[in-house]
Amino acid sequence: MRTAVEHLRFLARSAVAGLSLILIHGSASGDELASPSRDRAEFSQLRVPKFPGSGESIPLPRNLLSGIRMFREAIKTATFNADTCAPFLGEVYANLFRAPLSHFDLPGVRKDAETIVGEIFVTKIDLRRQLARMESAGPVPVSCVNAMRDTMRASLFMSEYVAEHFIPSAPQDRVFSGTAPSLLVNPDFGGRLALESGDVLISRGDAFVSGAIARLGDTDGNFSHVALVYIDSRTAEIHTVEAHIEIGAVVAPVEKYLTDGKSRSVILRQKDPRLAAEAARIMFERVKKASASGKNVPYDFAMLVDGKDKAGRPADAALFCSEVVSVGYALASGGRFQIPKYRTALRMTNDTFLKAIGIEAKESFAPSDMETDSRFEIVAEWRNLRKTQRSRMTDAVITQIYAAMNEKGYALRTSTGVAVKVDVAHAARRLPLFSSLLKERFPANMPRSTLGTMFALNKTAEAMLGELEKANAENASRTGYAMTSAEMQTFLRALIDRDREAYAGHRALFHDSFRPAE
């Protein structure tokens, strides 16, 4: 039996594990090559646009490398503009990424795998440059920006899937270590990779909880956290400035960032080094000063980037991770440089969930918003290929949890037993005996409703992930390939339906904590 302290530690781990599960949702579509088991005849007529706005289409290429290169050339044409962007990218996304693995020449994929991964990376760089070109000509429709988000998300998953299955390599645990396919460096920055003050780091953790930070908004994302790099001009010491749910905003040596078990990370660099360095200095000094006084800048559960919260406090009185960057660059520029260029909308049909976890914003700065901010350049992209498959599974789980909320009226339920645990944990934060134990797990400004919702979310998601891991292992054993996102989504939708039936017979895995209104 657990002691009281052990039990509170367990509650702390569970709640924080669930807490980060919230911050970004998406559609139920597949984000990569679709199921290898589907009949090729079903897709024999799949076609993709030849060029943007041309009205012509061609059969979906079986040679994946050729298809990627054709796409790259197409987005460089003058006909790829603000008007043709969304329909062109949308049609490619809808057709290419739902094709089965069996459609493609897999021996060719194996032979060309390293080149394919490299081509996907430089294509992403080209796509961001085309966005900048469009912006120079006038406003870019949200539909185009969202289509680019979808394309970049799907291309990253495709790159990881190809690398995992077709490129023998030693996975790298230390962020920004290794070579391709783990580390991809923008050729414009040469062969030497070095951080600069003001660099923005977007990343994804390896824990289940990070899946939701990438899936709470109207558009899906691949990233769950943002950090700002600060380099002391006198000592050359490198730090990150970050805001964490558990402890608020802190300054830490960069080594901590590089070794804390991330799945993927990207370096983005502002084109004005002076502005970048000043933004980093301002936030480093502000956050360090607050911590030195004995009280970190608190975490912003409302996720507000401007205005005031319900208590009348300015948005930057508390900080969530992305806000560290946006506030720094706004202050350094006198308010002229606002990040991100395009915000993520938070408009879940079932907004009870958003309210329960304390979110007040209708739109916010999601980590993946940096992917479509063309004022920053991608310096390098890194991933731990030992962990990327699990990231896709957690994405699929969160996507289906949010889909059930929005489409079927599902809600997270707190049982009587869990409610008691939440009350104990919430109250214990303020007791001297437990405050030091819990202060880095249950912040004093974390609402009670958030704790309860997170316990229920963590319980549900862990159960679903466990079943998905079993199904994925069986699929890999049978076919030689991991499940694709499309297959995962199909499996999880069926799992939710089966568990609902089992709930009637009191045999459910998770419907005691996640079910429709009764």
MIRO-113909 format. One line per field, with one value per residue (C-alpha): x, y, z; chain; residue in three letters; residue number from 1. Coordinates in Angstrom, 3 decimals, m for minus. Example, Ala and Ser with C-alpha at 12.3 -4.5 7.8 and 13.67 -1.06 7.14 Angstrom:
! residues 2
c1 <- [12.300,13.670]
c2 <- [m4.500,m1.060]
c3 <- [7.800,7.140]
fivo <- [A,A]
lumkol <- [ALA,SER]
guvo <- [1,2]
This chain:
! residues 518
c1 <- [0.000,1.290,2.207,0.532,3.624,3.972,0.302,0.644,3.701,1.628,m1.196,1.285,2.782,m0.657,m2.063,0.901,1.006,m2.572,m2.147,0.010,m2.378,m4.545,m2.855,m3.723,m6.258,m6.891,m8.865,m9.285,m7.467,m4.273,m1.063,1.176,1.210,m1.991,m2.682,m0.610,m3.462,m5.996,m6.714,m4.579,m7.504,m9.355,m6.633,m5.733,m7.508,m5.849,m4.657,m2.842,m2.643,0.087,0.624,m1.218,m4.217,m3.668,m6.780,m4.660,m4.012,m1.712,m1.813,m0.305,3.356,4.419,7.980,7.867,11.074,9.838,6.528,8.248,10.460,7.482,5.720,8.797,8.987,5.250,5.388,8.211,6.076,4.446,1.024,1.478,0.012,m2.411,m5.384,m4.187,m2.321,m5.168,m6.839,m3.516,m2.067,m5.424,m5.822,m2.282,m2.794,m6.112,m4.845,m1.162,m1.348,m4.261,m2.597,m1.611,2.001,1.372,0.776,4.410,7.496,8.812,12.141,12.633,11.747,14.345,16.991,16.223,15.317,18.143,17.510,13.750,14.266,16.588,14.181,11.274,13.319,14.397,10.860,9.595,12.164,11.019,7.366,8.063,9.912,6.932,4.772,7.105,6.831,3.033,3.064,5.183,2.376,m0.427,m2.464,m2.450,m5.786,m6.082,m7.068,m3.650,m1.800,m3.742,m3.064,0.649,0.365,m1.240,1.415,4.318,2.820,2.221,5.637,7.345,5.459,6.300,9.979,10.056,8.197,10.627,13.638,12.351,11.653,14.218,17.373,19.589,20.836,21.596,18.885,20.218,19.041,20.830,18.998,20.772,23.295,24.102,23.717,20.957,18.341,18.344,19.734,18.936,20.666,19.566,22.368,22.148,23.703,26.699,27.903,28.510,25.494,25.593,22.894,22.526,20.937,17.248,16.881,13.460,13.416,10.206,10.059,8.007,8.480,8.616,5.924,2.310,1.363,3.069,0.595,m2.079,0.080,0.296,m3.454,m5.673,m6.198,m8.285,m5.234,m2.982,0.659,3.836,5.264,4.335,6.860,8.767,12.023,14.059,17.864,19.971,23.774,25.713,27.848,30.614,30.854,29.360,27.271,24.088,20.754,17.153,14.244,11.150,7.754,6.612,3.182,4.701,6.999,6.271,8.977,12.611,16.131,18.246,21.553,20.996,22.355,19.105,17.123,19.409,19.222,15.664,14.323,12.699,11.325,12.009,13.190,13.687,15.864,14.249,16.217,15.002,16.630,17.547,20.225,20.080,16.353,16.725,19.518,17.591,14.444,16.478,18.198,14.933,13.266,16.382,16.693,12.976,12.602,15.886,14.995,11.605,13.143,15.863,13.121,11.860,8.812,8.885,6.676,3.573,2.292,m0.531,m3.289,m5.595,m3.205,m3.794,m1.359,m2.936,m5.609,m6.426,m7.571,m10.797,m9.115,m8.094,m4.373,m2.444,m1.787,1.963,1.584,1.759,3.493,2.878,5.756,5.127,4.444,8.064,9.031,6.156,6.591,10.353,10.167,7.311,9.241,12.486,10.754,8.609,5.531,6.178,7.198,4.364,4.739,3.307,2.330,m0.693,m2.288,m4.066,m7.809,m9.272,m12.859,m13.760,m17.464,m17.484,m15.929,m16.751,m13.385,m11.506,m13.251,m12.516,m8.784,m8.748,m8.276,m9.843,m8.313,m10.234,m6.983,m3.457,0.178,0.634,4.214,3.549,2.552,6.274,6.289,4.281,6.086,8.263,10.140,12.128,14.295,14.639,18.251,18.000,15.519,16.283,14.411,15.021,13.901,13.551,10.661,8.927,6.649,5.260,4.683,2.431,0.506,m0.078,m1.198,m3.741,m5.082,m5.532,m7.085,m9.747,m10.413,m11.090,m13.061,m15.335,m15.851,m16.730,m18.673,m20.305,m20.737,m18.209,m16.978,m14.354,m15.903,m14.412,m15.459,m16.084,m12.780,m10.844,m12.656,m11.434,m7.860,m8.109,m9.388,m6.546,m3.901,m5.376,m5.522,m2.164,m0.291,m0.845,0.140,3.747,4.229,3.500,4.066,7.707,6.816,4.041,5.127,6.804,3.809,0.728,1.321,m0.576,m2.408,m3.609,m7.441,m9.078,m11.198,m8.002,m6.688,m9.871,m10.064,m6.426,m6.769,m9.675,m7.895,m4.730,m6.639,m8.532,m5.576,m3.267,m5.855,m6.359,m2.628,m2.070,m4.526,m3.039,0.477,m0.690,m2.384,0.682,2.987,0.703,0.589,4.380,4.755,2.278,3.277,6.766,5.516,4.190,0.617,0.157,m1.769,m4.791,m4.779,m4.359,m7.345,m9.516,m8.481,m9.137,m12.572,m13.548,m12.009,m14.145,m17.283,m16.367,m15.591,m18.927,m20.681,m18.500,m19.409,m23.008,m21.692,m19.338,m16.242,m15.050,m11.437,m12.064,m15.773,m16.016,m13.875,m14.815,m18.337,m21.282,m23.752,m26.253]
c2 <- [0.000,3.472,5.866,9.298,10.872,8.083,8.440,12.186,11.626,9.195,11.731,14.412,12.313,11.350,14.857,16.469,13.599,14.425,18.182,18.634,16.353,19.279,21.807,20.922,18.706,17.819,15.986,12.247,12.055,10.092,12.113,9.831,6.897,4.974,1.319,m1.271,m3.745,m1.815,m2.987,m1.227,m1.273,1.058,3.649,2.907,6.072,8.360,11.490,14.622,18.062,18.446,22.129,24.630,26.132,24.152,22.000,19.075,15.993,13.012,9.550,9.439,8.463,5.054,6.322,8.311,10.246,11.334,12.429,14.555,16.211,16.953,18.541,20.614,21.947,22.696,24.948,26.967,27.964,31.375,29.700,28.622,31.694,32.796,31.781,28.344,27.391,25.880,23.845,22.559,21.538,20.254,17.933,16.605,16.072,14.300,11.911,11.297,10.741,8.325,6.032,2.574,1.584,m1.075,1.673,2.722,1.015,m0.085,m1.486,1.926,3.639,1.530,2.333,6.071,6.427,8.766,10.990,10.977,12.189,14.953,16.012,16.235,18.536,20.943,20.900,22.142,24.957,25.806,25.811,28.349,30.551,30.434,31.567,34.553,35.314,35.283,37.512,40.088,40.371,40.843,39.044,35.246,33.507,31.434,28.486,28.621,28.875,25.930,23.890,24.569,23.466,20.200,19.649,20.259,18.063,15.210,15.569,15.311,12.108,10.683,11.538,9.849,6.780,6.325,6.821,4.357,1.586,1.993,3.665,1.687,4.175,4.551,6.683,9.774,10.663,14.018,16.805,18.127,15.290,12.779,13.082,12.392,11.017,12.050,15.546,17.568,20.937,23.691,23.877,27.689,27.592,25.479,22.328,23.755,23.793,26.454,28.156,31.945,34.201,34.674,31.339,29.758,26.044,24.102,20.543,17.485,15.442,11.675,11.331,10.648,14.042,15.949,14.566,16.967,20.047,19.392,18.926,21.416,23.981,23.941,22.723,19.843,20.353,18.335,20.309,20.793,23.202,26.412,27.658,30.830,30.656,33.202,33.421,35.589,37.926,37.988,34.353,32.652,30.501,29.256,29.114,28.519,30.573,28.397,28.218,24.865,23.909,22.513,25.366,28.444,30.363,29.446,29.899,26.760,25.735,24.577,21.157,20.440,21.097,18.898,15.879,15.719,13.046,14.886,13.150,15.962,19.566,22.361,25.490,28.607,31.823,35.396,37.216,40.246,39.044,42.248,41.989,38.306,38.931,41.753,39.622,36.869,39.302,40.871,37.558,36.069,39.002,39.177,35.473,35.210,38.219,36.723,33.376,35.062,36.710,33.260,33.189,32.144,33.917,31.671,29.523,31.009,28.389,30.836,30.807,34.511,36.337,39.781,41.610,40.705,37.559,37.182,38.554,41.708,40.855,41.619,38.623,38.608,38.573,34.807,33.014,29.817,28.406,30.153,33.423,33.628,34.130,36.416,38.734,38.912,39.865,42.325,44.149,44.142,45.738,48.229,46.212,46.227,42.571,40.290,36.496,34.353,35.612,33.280,32.186,28.929,29.184,27.362,26.653,23.177,22.482,21.007,23.952,22.491,20.803,24.031,25.773,22.880,23.150,26.915,28.118,31.535,32.404,31.966,31.981,31.532,30.908,27.168,25.859,24.663,28.192,28.835,26.494,29.036,32.156,32.871,35.657,32.870,30.417,26.724,26.114,22.425,19.663,16.771,13.661,10.625,7.801,5.513,7.675,9.122,6.109,6.513,10.206,9.268,6.883,9.508,11.939,9.398,8.819,12.522,13.138,10.513,11.729,15.223,13.869,11.930,15.113,17.209,14.689,12.351,14.524,12.615,14.181,13.343,12.051,12.287,9.366,9.791,8.110,10.345,13.426,12.632,12.244,15.581,17.319,15.867,16.869,20.334,21.065,19.477,21.961,24.578,22.408,22.827,19.038,18.546,21.928,21.293,17.859,19.125,22.603,21.275,19.088,21.021,24.790,26.921,28.660,25.385,25.380,22.442,21.767,21.394,18.764,16.698,16.882,15.909,12.839,11.639,12.478,10.681,7.557,7.466,8.179,5.662,2.907,3.728,3.962,0.558,m1.062,0.781,m0.351,m3.971,m3.532,m1.803,m4.600,m7.198,m5.253,m4.935,m8.651,m9.507,m6.991,m5.813,m2.226,m0.108,1.104,4.345,7.260,6.349,2.789,4.047,6.382,3.561,1.231,3.836,4.783,1.117,0.777,3.613,1.994,m1.433,0.018,1.816,m1.521,m3.118,m0.332,m1.547,m4.875,m3.222,m4.428,m1.138,m0.050,3.691,4.524,5.043,8.156,9.081,8.678,10.626,12.507,10.192]
c3 <- [0.000,m0.858,1.920,1.815,0.265,m2.317,m3.221,m3.717,m5.887,m7.985,m8.272,m9.266,m12.027,m13.340,m13.373,m15.062,m17.529,m18.376,m18.233,m21.254,m23.115,m23.907,m25.820,m29.665,m31.596,m35.182,m37.768,m38.030,m41.332,m41.927,m42.007,m44.027,m46.371,m45.814,m45.109,m46.996,m46.684,m48.776,m52.280,m54.872,m57.313,m54.987,m55.563,m59.169,m60.292,m57.748,m59.492,m58.410,m60.042,m62.634,m61.838,m59.613,m61.374,m64.592,m64.353,m65.525,m63.423,m63.638,m62.062,m58.614,m59.234,m57.996,m57.670,m54.443,m55.114,m58.547,m57.027,m54.391,m56.988,m59.231,m56.254,m55.438,m58.995,m59.006,m55.943,m57.536,m60.526,m60.830,m60.913,m57.279,m55.623,m52.927,m55.075,m56.199,m53.012,m50.977,m53.743,m55.079,m51.709,m50.527,m53.518,m53.197,m49.463,m49.924,m52.601,m52.013,m48.292,m48.385,m50.910,m49.588,m49.223,m51.861,m54.439,m54.242,m55.564,m52.154,m53.440,m55.031,m51.750,m49.980,m52.598,m52.601,m48.895,m47.888,m50.899,m50.222,m46.646,m47.855,m50.611,m48.172,m45.934,m48.678,m50.100,m46.729,m46.870,m50.407,m49.348,m46.587,m49.094,m51.415,m48.511,m48.046,m51.760,m51.572,m48.473,m50.324,m52.893,m50.356,m47.680,m47.820,m47.181,m44.019,m46.215,m47.890,m44.574,m43.175,m46.317,m45.811,m42.184,m43.296,m45.947,m43.571,m40.871,m43.294,m44.919,m41.534,m40.737,m44.166,m43.678,m40.290,m41.568,m44.462,m42.179,m39.589,m42.105,m44.861,m43.485,m41.106,m38.529,m34.843,m33.190,m31.434,m27.912,m27.619,m29.418,m32.539,m32.512,m35.248,m38.997,m41.515,m41.219,m37.524,m38.142,m41.258,m41.693,m44.061,m46.663,m46.574,m43.094,m44.077,m42.427,m38.942,m36.651,m33.926,m31.882,m31.847,m29.260,m30.076,m31.873,m31.366,m30.592,m31.177,m29.939,m29.138,m25.979,m25.915,m23.253,m24.080,m22.686,m25.479,m28.011,m26.925,m26.933,m30.629,m31.132,m29.309,m32.056,m35.220,m37.147,m36.130,m35.237,m34.788,m31.881,m28.251,m26.729,m27.505,m25.976,m26.535,m26.742,m24.845,m25.222,m22.771,m24.886,m22.232,m21.179,m24.283,m21.923,m23.585,m21.755,m22.683,m21.411,m21.123,m19.428,m18.043,m16.746,m13.568,m12.513,m14.617,m16.492,m15.825,m17.168,m17.579,m19.161,m22.728,m21.794,m19.963,m23.131,m25.197,m22.890,m21.519,m23.884,m26.772,m29.863,m32.320,m32.366,m34.907,m34.803,m36.305,m36.730,m37.147,m40.039,m37.883,m35.393,m33.333,m32.793,m31.916,m29.399,m27.706,m27.409,m25.760,m23.371,m22.245,m21.431,m19.847,m17.456,m16.677,m15.942,m14.035,m11.880,m10.974,m10.064,m7.990,m5.922,m4.986,m7.239,m10.888,m13.395,m13.195,m16.030,m18.109,m18.157,m19.972,m22.980,m23.616,m25.884,m25.502,m23.532,m19.932,m18.173,m16.215,m13.119,m14.990,m15.163,m18.379,m20.620,m19.935,m16.135,m16.556,m19.426,m21.365,m23.405,m26.735,m24.939,m23.779,m27.413,m28.429,m25.433,m25.921,m29.580,m28.981,m26.258,m28.242,m31.235,m29.360,m30.266,m34.019,m34.371,m33.343,m33.256,m34.685,m38.111,m38.049,m34.783,m34.038,m33.473,m30.458,m31.444,m30.295,m30.758,m27.272,m25.441,m22.026,m22.161,m22.910,m20.033,m17.667,m18.254,m17.808,m21.402,m21.998,m25.382,m28.633,m30.574,m29.326,m30.203,m30.702,m31.043,m34.602,m35.633,m36.062,m39.076,m41.087,m39.844,m42.885,m41.066,m39.423,m41.321,m40.561,m39.558,m38.694,m37.953,m35.610,m34.485,m32.320,m34.599,m31.612,m30.409,m33.460,m33.965,m30.458,m31.167,m34.082,m31.858,m29.183,m31.888,m33.098,m29.586,m28.853,m32.260,m31.586,m28.050,m29.369,m32.330,m29.955,m27.911,m30.945,m33.008,m30.474,m27.393,m25.311,m22.095,m19.498,m16.272,m12.797,m10.610,m6.887,m6.096,m8.468,m7.149,m3.649,m4.918,m6.722,m3.585,m1.549,m4.065,m4.587,m0.873,m0.053,m2.236,0.449,3.408,4.629,4.789,1.110,m0.540,m1.388,m2.769,m4.992,m6.065,m9.216,m10.132,m9.021,m9.419,m6.925,m9.781,m11.383,m11.170,m9.389,m12.487,m14.479,m12.072,m12.266,m16.032,m16.363,m14.170,m16.318,m19.562,m18.534,m17.516,m20.817,m23.053,m21.392,m21.815,m25.493,m26.128,m24.538,m26.945,m29.907,m29.017,m29.048,m32.420,m33.850,m32.674,m34.275,m37.530,m37.632,m36.994,m39.766,m42.464,m41.555,m41.210,m38.386,m38.645,m40.530,m39.034,m41.156,m39.819,m36.259,m36.612,m37.974,m35.146,m32.437,m33.768,m33.646,m30.166,m28.828,m30.253,m28.822,m25.412,m25.347,m25.855,m23.182,m20.754,m20.726,m19.452,m16.940,m18.818,m20.311,m20.461,m20.318,m20.646,m16.906,m17.437,m21.034,m22.441,m23.905,m21.768,m20.127]
fivo <- [A,A,A,A,A,A,A,A,A,A,A,A,A,A,A,A,A,A,A,A,A,A,A,A,A,A,A,A,A,A,A,A,A,A,A,A,A,A,A,A,A,A,A,A,A,A,A,A,A,A,A,A,A,A,A,A,A,A,A,A,A,A,A,A,A,A,A,A,A,A,A,A,A,A,A,A,A,A,A,A,A,A,A,A,A,A,A,A,A,A,A,A,A,A,A,A,A,A,A,A,A,A,A,A,A,A,A,A,A,A,A,A,A,A,A,A,A,A,A,A,A,A,A,A,A,A,A,A,A,A,A,A,A,A,A,A,A,A,A,A,A,A,A,A,A,A,A,A,A,A,A,A,A,A,A,A,A,A,A,A,A,A,A,A,A,A,A,A,A,A,A,A,A,A,A,A,A,A,A,A,A,A,A,A,A,A,A,A,A,A,A,A,A,A,A,A,A,A,A,A,A,A,A,A,A,A,A,A,A,A,A,A,A,A,A,A,A,A,A,A,A,A,A,A,A,A,A,A,A,A,A,A,A,A,A,A,A,A,A,A,A,A,A,A,A,A,A,A,A,A,A,A,A,A,A,A,A,A,A,A,A,A,A,A,A,A,A,A,A,A,A,A,A,A,A,A,A,A,A,A,A,A,A,A,A,A,A,A,A,A,A,A,A,A,A,A,A,A,A,A,A,A,A,A,A,A,A,A,A,A,A,A,A,A,A,A,A,A,A,A,A,A,A,A,A,A,A,A,A,A,A,A,A,A,A,A,A,A,A,A,A,A,A,A,A,A,A,A,A,A,A,A,A,A,A,A,A,A,A,A,A,A,A,A,A,A,A,A,A,A,A,A,A,A,A,A,A,A,A,A,A,A,A,A,A,A,A,A,A,A,A,A,A,A,A,A,A,A,A,A,A,A,A,A,A,A,A,A,A,A,A,A,A,A,A,A,A,A,A,A,A,A,A,A,A,A,A,A,A,A,A,A,A,A,A,A,A,A,A,A,A,A,A,A,A,A,A,A,A,A,A,A,A,A,A,A,A,A,A,A,A,A,A,A,A,A,A,A,A,A,A,A,A,A,A,A,A,A,A,A,A,A,A,A,A,A,A,A,A,A,A,A,A,A,A,A,A,A,A,A,A,A,A,A,A,A,A,A,A,A,A,A,A,A,A,A,A,A]
lumkol <- [MET,ARG,THR,ALA,VAL,GLU,HIS,LEU,ARG,PHE,LEU,ALA,ARG,SER,ALA,VAL,ALA,GLY,LEU,SER,LEU,ILE,LEU,ILE,HIS,GLY,SER,ALA,SER,GLY,ASP,GLU,LEU,ALA,SER,PRO,SER,ARG,ASP,ARG,ALA,GLU,PHE,SER,GLN,LEU,ARG,VAL,PRO,LYS,PHE,PRO,GLY,SER,GLY,GLU,SER,ILE,PRO,LEU,PRO,ARG,ASN,LEU,LEU,SER,GLY,ILE,ARG,MET,PHE,ARG,GLU,ALA,ILE,LYS,THR,ALA,THR,PHE,ASN,ALA,ASP,THR,CYS,ALA,PRO,PHE,LEU,GLY,GLU,VAL,TYR,ALA,ASN,LEU,PHE,ARG,ALA,PRO,LEU,SER,HIS,PHE,ASP,LEU,PRO,GLY,VAL,ARG,LYS,ASP,ALA,GLU,THR,ILE,VAL,GLY,GLU,ILE,PHE,VAL,THR,LYS,ILE,ASP,LEU,ARG,ARG,GLN,LEU,ALA,ARG,MET,GLU,SER,ALA,GLY,PRO,VAL,PRO,VAL,SER,CYS,VAL,ASN,ALA,MET,ARG,ASP,THR,MET,ARG,ALA,SER,LEU,PHE,MET,SER,GLU,TYR,VAL,ALA,GLU,HIS,PHE,ILE,PRO,SER,ALA,PRO,GLN,ASP,ARG,VAL,PHE,SER,GLY,THR,ALA,PRO,SER,LEU,LEU,VAL,ASN,PRO,ASP,PHE,GLY,GLY,ARG,LEU,ALA,LEU,GLU,SER,GLY,ASP,VAL,LEU,ILE,SER,ARG,GLY,ASP,ALA,PHE,VAL,SER,GLY,ALA,ILE,ALA,ARG,LEU,GLY,ASP,THR,ASP,GLY,ASN,PHE,SER,HIS,VAL,ALA,LEU,VAL,TYR,ILE,ASP,SER,ARG,THR,ALA,GLU,ILE,HIS,THR,VAL,GLU,ALA,HIS,ILE,GLU,ILE,GLY,ALA,VAL,VAL,ALA,PRO,VAL,GLU,LYS,TYR,LEU,THR,ASP,GLY,LYS,SER,ARG,SER,VAL,ILE,LEU,ARG,GLN,LYS,ASP,PRO,ARG,LEU,ALA,ALA,GLU,ALA,ALA,ARG,ILE,MET,PHE,GLU,ARG,VAL,LYS,LYS,ALA,SER,ALA,SER,GLY,LYS,ASN,VAL,PRO,TYR,ASP,PHE,ALA,MET,LEU,VAL,ASP,GLY,LYS,ASP,LYS,ALA,GLY,ARG,PRO,ALA,ASP,ALA,ALA,LEU,PHE,CYS,SER,GLU,VAL,VAL,SER,VAL,GLY,TYR,ALA,LEU,ALA,SER,GLY,GLY,ARG,PHE,GLN,ILE,PRO,LYS,TYR,ARG,THR,ALA,LEU,ARG,MET,THR,ASN,ASP,THR,PHE,LEU,LYS,ALA,ILE,GLY,ILE,GLU,ALA,LYS,GLU,SER,PHE,ALA,PRO,SER,ASP,MET,GLU,THR,ASP,SER,ARG,PHE,GLU,ILE,VAL,ALA,GLU,TRP,ARG,ASN,LEU,ARG,LYS,THR,GLN,ARG,SER,ARG,MET,THR,ASP,ALA,VAL,ILE,THR,GLN,ILE,TYR,ALA,ALA,MET,ASN,GLU,LYS,GLY,TYR,ALA,LEU,ARG,THR,SER,THR,GLY,VAL,ALA,VAL,LYS,VAL,ASP,VAL,ALA,HIS,ALA,ALA,ARG,ARG,LEU,PRO,LEU,PHE,SER,SER,LEU,LEU,LYS,GLU,ARG,PHE,PRO,ALA,ASN,MET,PRO,ARG,SER,THR,LEU,GLY,THR,MET,PHE,ALA,LEU,ASN,LYS,THR,ALA,GLU,ALA,MET,LEU,GLY,GLU,LEU,GLU,LYS,ALA,ASN,ALA,GLU,ASN,ALA,SER,ARG,THR,GLY,TYR,ALA,MET,THR,SER,ALA,GLU,MET,GLN,THR,PHE,LEU,ARG,ALA,LEU,ILE,ASP,ARG,ASP,ARG,GLU,ALA,TYR,ALA,GLY,HIS,ARG,ALA,LEU,PHE,HIS,ASP,SER,PHE,ARG,PRO,ALA,GLU]
guvo <- [1,2,3,4,5,6,7,8,9,10,11,12,13,14,15,16,17,18,19,20,21,22,23,24,25,26,27,28,29,30,31,32,33,34,35,36,37,38,39,40,41,42,43,44,45,46,47,48,49,50,51,52,53,54,55,56,57,58,59,60,61,62,63,64,65,66,67,68,69,70,71,72,73,74,75,76,77,78,79,80,81,82,83,84,85,86,87,88,89,90,91,92,93,94,95,96,97,98,99,100,101,102,103,104,105,106,107,108,109,110,111,112,113,114,115,116,117,118,119,120,121,122,123,124,125,126,127,128,129,130,131,132,133,134,135,136,137,138,139,140,141,142,143,144,145,146,147,148,149,150,151,152,153,154,155,156,157,158,159,160,161,162,163,164,165,166,167,168,169,170,171,172,173,174,175,176,177,178,179,180,181,182,183,184,185,186,187,188,189,190,191,192,193,194,195,196,197,198,199,200,201,202,203,204,205,206,207,208,209,210,211,212,213,214,215,216,217,218,219,220,221,222,223,224,225,226,227,228,229,230,231,232,233,234,235,236,237,238,239,240,241,242,243,244,245,246,247,248,249,250,251,252,253,254,255,256,257,258,259,260,261,262,263,264,265,266,267,268,269,270,271,272,273,274,275,276,277,278,279,280,281,282,283,284,285,286,287,288,289,290,291,292,293,294,295,296,297,298,299,300,301,302,303,304,305,306,307,308,309,310,311,312,313,314,315,316,317,318,319,320,321,322,323,324,325,326,327,328,329,330,331,332,333,334,335,336,337,338,339,340,341,342,343,344,345,346,347,348,349,350,351,352,353,354,355,356,357,358,359,360,361,362,363,364,365,366,367,368,369,370,371,372,373,374,375,376,377,378,379,380,381,382,383,384,385,386,387,388,389,390,391,392,393,394,395,396,397,398,399,400,401,402,403,404,405,406,407,408,409,410,411,412,413,414,415,416,417,418,419,420,421,422,423,424,425,426,427,428,429,430,431,432,433,434,435,436,437,438,439,440,441,442,443,444,445,446,447,448,449,450,451,452,453,454,455,456,457,458,459,460,461,462,463,464,465,466,467,468,469,470,471,472,473,474,475,476,477,478,479,480,481,482,483,484,485,486,487,488,489,490,491,492,493,494,495,496,497,498,499,500,501,502,503,504,505,506,507,508,509,510,511,512,513,514,515,516,517,518]
